Amino acid sequence: MSIFWTIWITVITLIVIIGSALLLRATSKNNTGVEEGKPMPHSFDGIQELNNPLPKWWAGLFWFTIIIGLVYSFAFPTYTANWNGLLDWTSAEKSITTLSESEKLAETSQSQYQREMNSADEKYGAVFKQLAYDQNGNYKDLTLVAKDPEAIKVGQRLFLQNCAQCHGSDARGSTGFPNLTDNDWLYGGEAETIKQTLMHGRQGVMPAWEEILGEQGIKEVTSYVLSLSGRRVNLLEANAGKERFAVCSACHGPEGKGMTALGAPNLTDTIWLYGGSRNAVEDTLRNGRNGVMPAWDKVLGEDKVHLIAAYVYSLSQQENQ
């Protein structure tokens, strides 16, 4: 944070705290000229106010919060990048702007988050290695790890901590986030492929076709795409859309069954990442889609990724049983 914003936030904070103290002090005094407990010289709608002071317990509690606010501001000035306060505490390294900078300062960082992460790695790192590696020091086959109950428990906890925000706690996903419990995979559902997806991430791009196909072309291709999964559509539109589908077959294949090498989805089943209604499909064709799966190799490390991959792989195998 720049010195300007440091001063700006500091001044506003102090104005609010000191202003509250002055206001409380002013309202705690009897400056009305009317004896306490006596009626005030004004009334409203037949109701006359009495000159009663603020309750002492309320005023005392307010003074307490003001004092705490001042103490906190000097003990934990998290709004400034130039001073960590009297306790020299910070929740994060404010000067860090990239992941590489974070990695360089990881061992010497004084942030609470980094200290907790380092402590957790020291405590549980051996557990991850025991579950992920074989006796020769190599990673265990993921299909074998997926059958280890203890490894699956650990993988599930790691999944809930890092992946559930998008894919849900049950891994069934939502609109725009794939269901990981079925057998429909954009890039392939083999155990090693899942690990590669977790390690290096994915970026799926569906281009917008409105300028090329036109509005009528969008409707026609939509009808044809919906017909591939057995939906009832206008046959004239579907036939016209089939001819236009040639521009889509480069990714989805001539039969619309997709291509895992490109992450292009199968259009012949009833599984839709962004919704399978006519409006949703038209919107996808008209405006395109951009899906991003972040890379987790540098965030979690390969040991943890190996266990998460085994857990995710096990979910789709349960579907086959």
Buried (B, 14 or more C-beta within 10 A) or exposed (E): BEEEEBEEBBEEBEEEBEEBBEEBEEEEEEEEEBEEEEEEEEEEEEEEEEBEEEEEEEBEEBBEEBEEBBEBBEEBBBBBBEEBBEEEBBEEBBEBEEEEEBEEBBEEBEBEEBEEEEEEBEEEEEEBEEBBBEEEEEBBEBBEBBEBEEBBEBBBEBBBEBBEEEBBEEBBBEEEBBBBBBEBBBBBBBBEBBBBBBBEEBEBEBEEBBEEBEEEBBBBBBBBBBBBBEBEBBEEBBEBBBEBBEEBEEBBBEEBBBBBEBBBBBBBBEBBBBEBEBEBBBBBBBEEBEBEBEBBBEEBBBBBBBBBBBBBBBBBBEEEE
